[in-house]
Structure formats: structure tokens, C-alpha cells
Amino acid sequence: MKRYSLGIDIGGTKVAVVLGGGKIPESDVTKFILDRICFDTQAKKGADFVIGNICAAVEEIIAKYGLTRENTIGLGISCGGPLDHREGIVLNPPNLYGWNHIPIVKIMREKFGLPTYLQNDANACALAEWKFGAAKGFHNVIFLTFGTGLGAGMILNDKLYTGTNGMAGEVGHIRLSDWGPIGFGKAGSFEGFCSGNGISQIGSMKTLECLQMGTDVDWCTGIDGVGELDAKQIAAAAEQGDWLALEIYQTSGWYLGKGLSILIDILNPDIIVLGSIYARSEKLLRDSMCQVIQNEALERSRACCRITPALLDNQIGDFAALSVAFDAEGAEG
């Protein structure tokens, strides 16, 4: 019986090569990960440099554990888009300099002789939370990244849904307002209101309003500091009860509820899992989010939909890459 699985999580800042093995534990899923090699991407040095480092790490793990095609399910790759997962090609991610139409699956498959699969990071994270995390046991799942940007992965009827050409899940591009913070190249978008960059923009706007009206903002060093605000700084102030910081997060939560209401009405999921910022700051976002969903979403649809923070936290990238191999192996076999 095949025991091992390999995962490669490729990010603009870090790359992790992980090994999973054995039966998935019912309680502490972290025990499934047997080894991990992590290193700085150094993306500006180009694709060949990064891929060379990835191959070296994979070779090290293969040699250490004696991995073969017979004892290994496969190699899963999670990477930021845009990409073509069917052809196994990374197209041109903005955070990976020089990665233009890189046939990463072909490169890895030819070098290591293992079944190799590719998914964008949002889809991979949806698989991870479905197989290992908060959505385990559910059948219709929406995962939202809610990090620097906003993307979604969707499990519909127990199967990853990627759309006609792999573009399903780009919910950050939905316009929620005619005016608002810019995200995904669109003012007033879902990503504009519900992302790290978006919260920074909301914070800058509301803080500038206060300062220009002569109201001091303790956590901002005057007008010159408005452009330097970030979501973590604002969250820290909100945790201390600052009224303005709380209002900023309530605004993001209100639009989160508006966006989720659309998804609930259209897709009728049984669970929505929210990552990153929501997982860290749920109590700052949830009340305003729930209020809008209560008013906007269909009663029967919202009644059967659970909304919860991601469970895998900082290890979600590792499990995401491993889940790509599991999902593809199951689909093929």
C-alpha cells in the first residue's frame, strides 16, 4: 500500500517541501507531516534558480526516506495563480518574477518519475481544510483565503470545482459597491473590502477623515502615517477597544457578510471556511458579518450553512500541497 505523499508549496516569499505519510490521524493531523524543508524563495533570481532549490529539497527527502513510485502517492504542487492546472503550467504569478509559462509539472515528473499535480493556492487550501481541517466531513465547501488578497476554492458535491478553464473561485473580483477600496483591479470589489490590502485602505480613508476633522488617532502618527497603516496594526488597536479601529473592521465585516450572502444564495454550501485575517480576527468581523447575512441571505440556505475560521492555521500551505496529490490520486484511481 502506498504510504507517502510529497508536497511543494510555492510562495513569493517562502517555499516549503513537505513529506506526509501513514494514516491521517483523527486528532492531531500535524503528525501526518513527517518532514519539511523550508527556504526563502528569492524570486528575483528567476524560475531556474527557484526550481533548482526545489529539486534539491525534493531529492534530499526522496533519498532520506527511500521514496519510489511504488510507495508514493504522488507529488502535489500548490502555487499562486494564474496557472493552468490541467496542463501543469505556471503562467505569470505577480509574486514570482520570471515565471512565464513554466511547465512545472512536466519538469518535476520527468526529473523524479512521480505522478505530479498542480493547483492554485486557493483551491489547494480548500482541499486541505476539506481533507484535514475545519471542513472535514462536509460535502459542499467554500474556502476563502482572506489574506493579502481574496480568492476562493470550492468543493461541490465532494469534488473540487475549477470551472471551464480553471478560473472558478475568483470571488475577489465581484463588485460589492460602486465606490470603495481597490482590490483585484476594481474599486468596491469583494477583495477591496475583505483583504489585508483592503482593510489598510479602509483604515487610511477613515483615519484621514478623523485627522482632518481634528480628531486624534492614537495609533497613527499623523497624516504622514496614514499611508503606512496595515491590517495587523489596526487589529491590534481594535483589540484594545479603539472605536475607530473597531469601526474599520466592522466595515470589512459588513461587506464580508454581503459577499458571503451572494455565495450562500448561489451555491448553497454547508460550510464556509475563512482563512488568514478572519482566522486571527474573527471576533472583530463576525458580528457585522452575521448581521448582514441574516438580512440578505435566503433563510433556508443560511440555516444550513456553517461559517468558521480555518483550522490548519500556519500549516495550511503544507497540507494544501499534500492535498493536491491526494485529490488527484483519488480522482484518477
C-alpha positions as CSV (number, residue, x, y, z in Angstrom):
1,M,0.0,0.0,0.0
2,K,1.3,3.4,-0.9
3,R,2.3,5.3,2.2
4,Y,4.0,8.6,1.3
5,S,3.0,11.8,-0.4
6,L,5.1,14.8,-1.3
7,G,4.0,18.4,-1.4
8,I,5.6,21.7,-2.7
9,D,4.1,25.0,-1.5
10,I,5.5,27.7,-3.7
11,G,5.0,31.3,-2.5
12,G,6.6,34.6,-3.4
13,T,8.4,34.8,0.0
14,K,8.9,31.1,1.1
15,V,8.9,27.7,-0.5
16,A,8.2,24.5,1.6
17,V,8.8,20.9,0.5
18,V,6.9,18.5,2.8
19,L,6.5,14.8,3.2
20,G,3.3,13.2,4.5
21,G,2.9,9.6,5.4
22,G,0.8,7.0,7.1
23,K,-2.9,7.1,8.1
24,I,-4.3,10.6,8.6
25,P,-4.7,11.0,12.4
26,E,-8.2,11.7,13.8
27,S,-7.0,14.1,16.4
28,D,-3.6,15.7,15.8
29,V,-3.3,16.0,12.0
30,T,0.1,17.6,12.3
31,K,1.6,14.2,13.0
32,F,0.8,13.3,9.4
33,I,3.7,15.5,8.3
34,L,7.0,13.6,8.6
35,D,9.4,16.1,7.3
36,R,9.7,19.6,6.0
37,I,12.3,21.7,4.2
38,C,11.6,25.4,4.0
39,F,13.7,28.1,2.4
40,D,13.4,31.7,1.1
41,T,12.0,31.8,-2.5
42,Q,14.4,34.6,-3.7
43,A,12.0,35.0,-6.6
44,K,14.0,37.8,-8.2
45,K,16.7,35.3,-9.1
46,G,14.3,33.7,-11.6
47,A,12.5,30.5,-12.1
48,D,15.5,28.3,-12.9
49,F,17.1,29.3,-9.5
50,V,14.0,28.6,-7.5
51,I,13.2,25.3,-9.3
52,G,16.8,24.2,-8.7
53,N,16.4,24.8,-5.0
54,I,13.0,22.9,-5.0
55,C,14.6,20.0,-6.8
56,A,17.4,19.8,-4.3
57,A,15.0,19.7,-1.4
58,V,12.9,17.0,-3.1
59,E,16.0,14.9,-3.8
60,E,17.0,15.2,-0.2
61,I,13.7,13.9,1.1
62,I,13.5,11.1,-1.5
63,A,16.9,9.9,-0.6
64,K,16.3,10.1,3.2
65,Y,13.0,8.1,3.1
66,G,13.7,5.9,0.1
67,L,10.7,7.1,-1.9
68,T,9.7,5.3,-5.1
69,R,6.8,5.3,-7.4
70,E,5.5,2.2,-5.7
71,N,5.4,3.7,-2.2
72,T,4.5,7.3,-3.0
73,I,1.0,8.5,-4.0
74,G,2.4,11.5,-5.9
75,L,3.7,15.0,-5.7
76,G,1.3,17.9,-5.3
77,I,2.2,21.5,-6.0
78,S,0.3,24.5,-4.6
79,C,1.2,27.8,-6.3
80,G,-0.3,31.3,-6.7
81,G,-2.1,31.8,-10.0
82,P,-2.6,32.4,-12.7
83,L,-1.9,28.9,-13.8
84,D,-3.2,26.1,-16.0
85,H,-3.7,23.2,-13.7
86,R,-4.8,20.8,-16.4
87,E,-1.6,21.4,-18.4
88,G,0.5,21.8,-15.3
89,I,1.8,25.2,-16.3
90,V,2.5,28.2,-14.1
91,L,1.6,31.2,-16.2
92,N,2.7,34.5,-14.7
93,P,2.1,35.0,-11.0
94,P,2.8,38.6,-9.9
95,N,4.8,37.4,-6.9
96,L,7.1,35.0,-8.9
97,Y,9.4,37.0,-11.1
98,G,10.1,35.5,-14.5
99,W,7.7,32.5,-14.1
100,N,6.1,32.9,-17.5
101,H,4.5,29.6,-18.8
102,I,6.7,27.4,-16.7
103,P,5.8,23.7,-17.2
104,I,6.4,22.8,-13.6
105,V,4.5,19.5,-13.7
106,K,6.5,18.2,-16.6
107,I,9.8,19.3,-15.1
108,M,9.1,17.5,-11.8
109,R,7.5,14.4,-13.4
110,E,10.5,13.9,-15.7
111,K,13.1,14.5,-13.0
112,F,11.6,12.3,-10.3
113,G,9.3,9.9,-12.1
114,L,6.4,10.5,-9.7
115,P,2.8,11.4,-10.6
116,T,2.8,15.2,-10.3
117,Y,-0.2,17.6,-10.0
118,L,-0.7,21.4,-9.8
119,Q,-3.4,23.6,-8.3
120,N,-3.6,27.3,-7.4
121,D,-3.2,28.0,-3.7
122,A,-6.9,28.8,-3.0
123,N,-8.1,25.5,-4.5
124,A,-5.3,23.7,-2.7
125,C,-6.2,25.3,0.6
126,A,-9.9,24.3,0.1
127,L,-8.8,20.7,-0.4
128,A,-6.6,21.0,2.8
129,E,-9.4,22.2,5.0
130,W,-11.7,19.6,3.5
131,K,-9.4,16.7,4.0
132,F,-7.6,17.7,7.1
133,G,-9.3,20.7,8.7
134,A,-12.5,22.5,9.5
135,A,-14.5,21.2,6.5
136,K,-13.7,17.6,7.1
137,G,-16.8,15.5,6.6
138,F,-18.7,18.2,4.7
139,H,-19.9,17.9,1.1
140,N,-20.2,21.5,-0.3
141,V,-17.4,23.7,0.9
142,I,-16.3,27.2,0.1
143,F,-12.8,28.3,1.3
144,L,-11.8,32.0,1.2
145,T,-8.2,33.0,1.6
146,F,-8.9,36.4,3.2
147,G,-5.2,37.3,3.3
148,T,-3.3,39.9,1.3
149,G,-6.0,39.3,-1.4
150,L,-9.2,37.3,-1.6
151,G,-9.6,34.1,-3.6
152,A,-11.8,31.1,-3.1
153,G,-11.6,27.3,-3.6
154,M,-14.8,25.3,-3.8
155,I,-15.7,21.7,-3.1
156,L,-19.1,21.0,-4.7
157,N,-20.7,17.6,-4.2
158,D,-17.5,16.2,-2.8
159,K,-15.4,17.3,-5.8
160,L,-13.1,20.3,-6.4
161,Y,-14.8,22.7,-8.8
162,T,-12.4,24.6,-11.0
163,G,-14.7,25.8,-13.8
164,T,-14.4,25.6,-17.6
165,N,-10.8,26.8,-17.8
166,G,-9.7,26.8,-14.2
167,M,-10.9,30.4,-13.4
168,A,-13.7,29.4,-10.9
169,G,-13.4,30.9,-7.4
170,E,-12.2,34.4,-8.3
171,V,-14.7,35.9,-5.9
172,G,-12.5,38.8,-5.1
173,H,-13.4,40.4,-8.4
174,I,-17.1,40.7,-7.6
175,R,-18.1,44.3,-7.2
176,L,-20.0,44.9,-4.0
177,S,-20.2,48.7,-4.2
178,D,-19.9,51.4,-6.9
179,W,-17.2,53.0,-4.8
180,G,-14.7,51.7,-2.3
181,P,-11.2,50.4,-1.7
182,I,-9.5,48.8,-4.7
183,G,-8.8,45.1,-4.9
184,F,-8.3,42.8,-7.9
185,G,-8.1,45.9,-10.1
186,K,-11.7,47.0,-9.2
187,A,-12.9,49.7,-6.8
188,G,-15.5,48.5,-4.4
189,S,-14.7,44.8,-5.0
190,F,-15.1,41.9,-2.6
191,E,-11.3,41.8,-2.3
192,G,-11.2,45.6,-1.8
193,F,-13.2,45.3,1.3
194,C,-12.1,41.9,2.6
195,S,-8.4,41.5,2.4
196,G,-5.3,42.9,4.1
197,N,-4.8,45.5,1.5
198,G,-8.4,46.4,1.6
199,I,-8.6,46.8,5.3
200,S,-5.5,49.1,5.1
201,Q,-7.3,51.2,2.5
202,I,-10.4,51.4,4.7
203,G,-8.2,52.3,7.6
204,S,-6.4,55.0,5.7
205,M,-9.6,56.6,4.5
206,K,-11.3,56.7,7.9
207,T,-8.2,57.8,9.7
208,L,-7.6,60.6,7.3
209,E,-11.2,61.7,7.8
210,C,-10.7,61.9,11.6
211,L,-7.3,63.7,11.4
212,Q,-8.7,66.3,9.0
213,M,-11.6,67.0,11.4
214,G,-9.1,67.5,14.3
215,T,-9.7,64.1,16.0
216,D,-6.5,62.5,17.2
217,V,-5.9,58.8,16.4
218,D,-3.6,57.3,19.0
219,W,-2.2,54.5,16.8
220,C,-1.4,56.7,13.8
221,T,1.5,59.2,13.7
222,G,-0.4,62.0,12.0
223,I,-1.3,62.5,8.3
224,D,2.1,61.3,7.2
225,G,1.5,57.9,8.8
226,V,-1.9,57.3,7.1
227,G,-0.4,55.6,4.1
228,E,1.6,53.2,6.3
229,L,-1.3,51.6,8.2
230,D,-1.8,47.8,7.8
231,A,-4.4,45.3,8.9
232,K,-2.4,43.9,11.8
233,Q,-1.8,47.4,13.3
234,I,-5.5,48.3,13.0
235,A,-6.5,44.9,14.5
236,A,-4.1,45.5,17.5
237,A,-5.8,48.8,18.2
238,A,-9.3,47.2,17.8
239,E,-8.3,44.5,20.3
240,Q,-7.6,47.3,22.8
241,G,-11.1,48.7,22.2
242,D,-10.3,51.7,20.0
243,W,-13.5,52.9,18.5
244,L,-12.1,53.8,15.1
245,A,-10.2,50.6,14.6
246,L,-13.4,48.7,15.6
247,E,-15.4,50.6,13.0
248,I,-12.8,49.8,10.3
249,Y,-13.1,46.1,11.0
250,Q,-16.9,46.4,11.3
251,T,-17.0,47.9,7.8
252,S,-14.9,45.0,6.4
253,G,-17.2,42.6,8.3
254,W,-20.3,44.2,6.8
255,Y,-19.1,43.7,3.3
256,L,-17.9,40.2,4.1
257,G,-21.4,39.4,5.0
258,K,-22.7,40.9,1.8
259,G,-20.2,38.9,-0.3
260,L,-20.9,35.7,1.6
261,S,-24.7,36.2,1.2
262,I,-24.2,36.1,-2.5
263,L,-22.2,32.9,-2.3
264,I,-24.7,31.3,0.1
265,D,-27.7,32.1,-2.2
266,I,-26.0,30.8,-5.4
267,L,-24.1,27.8,-4.1
268,N,-26.0,26.7,-1.0
269,P,-22.9,25.4,0.8
270,D,-23.0,23.5,4.1
271,I,-19.8,25.2,5.3
272,I,-17.7,28.3,4.5
273,V,-14.2,28.3,5.9
274,L,-12.3,31.7,6.1
275,G,-8.6,31.8,6.4
276,S,-5.8,34.2,7.5
277,I,-7.2,37.5,8.7
278,Y,-10.6,36.1,9.6
279,A,-9.0,33.2,11.5
280,R,-6.9,35.8,13.5
281,S,-9.6,38.4,14.0
282,E,-12.9,36.6,13.9
283,K,-14.4,38.5,16.9
284,L,-13.8,41.8,15.1
285,L,-15.6,40.7,12.0
286,R,-18.2,38.2,12.9
287,D,-21.0,40.3,14.4
288,S,-21.3,42.7,11.5
289,M,-20.9,39.8,9.0
290,C,-23.7,37.8,10.6
291,Q,-26.0,40.8,10.8
292,V,-25.8,41.3,7.0
293,I,-26.2,37.5,6.3
294,Q,-29.2,37.5,8.5
295,N,-30.8,40.3,6.4
296,E,-29.5,39.3,3.0
297,A,-29.3,35.5,2.5
298,L,-32.2,33.2,2.0
299,E,-33.4,31.7,5.3
300,R,-33.2,28.1,4.3
301,S,-29.8,28.5,2.7
302,R,-28.2,30.4,5.7
303,A,-29.8,28.0,8.2
304,C,-27.8,25.0,6.9
305,C,-24.5,26.9,6.3
306,R,-21.8,27.0,9.0
307,I,-19.2,29.7,8.8
308,T,-15.9,29.1,10.6
309,P,-12.3,30.1,10.7
310,A,-9.7,27.8,9.0
311,L,-8.4,25.2,11.4
312,L,-4.9,24.5,9.9
313,D,-3.6,28.0,10.6
314,N,0.1,28.5,9.7
315,Q,0.4,24.9,8.3
316,I,-2.3,25.2,5.8
317,G,0.2,25.7,2.9
318,D,1.9,22.4,3.8
319,F,-1.4,20.5,3.9
320,A,-2.6,22.3,0.8
321,A,0.3,20.9,-1.3
322,L,-0.1,17.4,0.1
323,S,-3.9,17.6,-0.5
324,V,-3.3,18.3,-4.2
325,A,-1.6,14.9,-4.6
326,F,-4.4,13.1,-2.5
327,D,-7.2,14.7,-4.6
328,A,-5.6,13.9,-7.9
329,E,-4.8,10.3,-6.9
330,G,-8.3,9.8,-5.8
331,A,-9.8,11.2,-9.0
332,E,-7.5,9.0,-11.1
333,G,-7.7,5.9,-9.1
